[in-house]
Amino acid sequence: MDHLFTVEGATAAPVAPTALAAEGLLERQHLQEWVIAHPQVLGESVLVITAEFDRWADTDGVPARDRLDILGLDATGRLGLVRAIM
């Protein structure tokens, strides 16, 4: 697990876990839009292809009941998927 620290001078202290809602943030309006605006957090050369994509079907042809939050493509042609699980 990654940890977040505050640093003051030569001292680092762990930041207590929190939730987006506790900080007044919303997953879609704040976090997702920030990731789309700053795709480098997904990797150096990731290109965001689409967001909120739900026009796909399962292998049995049934339309999706879920959506992909962010779909990206890296420089090697690999697709990357960002899915928020709340």
Secondary structure, DSSP 8 states (H G I E B T S, - for coil): ----EEEETTEEEE-----TGGGT--IIIIIIHHHHH-GGGG-TT-EEEEEEE---B-TTS-B-SS-EEEEEE-TTS-EEEE----
